[in-house]
């Protein structure tokens, strides 16, 4: 029997190890969908204009809309490299189903 902490999962472990924030998934996810989401997330985050929480939100919206080349926000258009050609061949280019984008959550400091 555990102490109950195992249910908290990866995000809890990362914070316990000292990370200020962690992106974790709520269920088992597709490698290709994860690659598309994380490429978009880091592309947005490296602009330095968005918080981690907003970059994750906009990356999820990119999967929903299928638009990886331009992710709009209130300040204009941010360019994100199209990742469709980098996805494994078994992954559909239509990643708008919640299975691909909905399981990702940001735990901790989203700033």
N, C-alpha and C positions, 0 to 999 in steps of 0.2 A: 504494500500500500504506500502510495506517495503522500505527500503533504498537501496536495491540491494545487500546487504551483504549476504542475505539468499542463494543466488546462489553459494556462495563460499563454503558452506557446513562445514562438520565436521572438516576437516583439518584446515580450517581458524579459526574456533572456538577454537580448541586446541592451535594453535599458539597465538591467541589473549589472551588466558588464561595463557600463559607463557611457553608452551611446546616448546622445541627446534626443535622437529620433530614429525610428526604424520603420521601413515599409514592410508589412507582412501580408500574407494572404489568409483569407478565412477558410479556403478550401483548396484542394489540389488543383493546380492550374496548368494550362497548356504552355509548353516551352516557347512556342512561336508567338503566342499572344503576350506572354510575359516579356519577350524580347521587344516586341513592338511597343508595349507600354513603357518599358524602362528606357528604350532609346528616346522616345518622345519626352519622358519625364526629365532625363538628364539633359537633353537638348534645350528644354525650357529652363531648367534650373541653372544651367551654366550662363545664361544671359545676365544673371545677377539682378534681374528686375522682379522676380517672383519669389514668394515664400515657397517652402517645400510643399505646404498644403495646397497652394494655388497651382503649382507646377503639376502635382498629382491630379488635381481636378481637371486641368486643361489637357493633360495626357489622356485621361479617361474619356473626355469629350472627343478627342481626336480619334480614338478607337470607335466611339459611337457613330461619329459622322463619316469616318473613313478618310478624313482629310489630314494627312500627315505633313503636307507641304506648308501649310499656313495655319497657325493656331491663333485666332483672334482674341484680344482682350480689350479692355477699356482704353488702353494707351495706343492701340494700333495693332499691326500684324507682326507676329513673331514667326520666323522661318525655322522649320524643323526639317531635317533631312528625311526624305521619303525612305521608309524602311521596308516597303513591300518586297523589293527585290532581294533583301537580305533574309527574309523569312524562310524557314525550312519548307520544302515543297509540299509537305503534308498539311500545311496550315492554309486555311482559306484566307483569301485577302479580305474577306468580309468579316471583320472582327467586332461587329457591333453587338453581338449577342452578349448579355450580361455575364455569361460564363467566362468571357475573356477579360472584361474590365472591372466588374463589380467586386471581386474578392479582395482587392487591394485596399489596405487602410494604412494610414500614417499614425503611428503611436508615438507620443512624446511631443517635443517642441516642434511645432510646424512652422516656425518662423525662420 
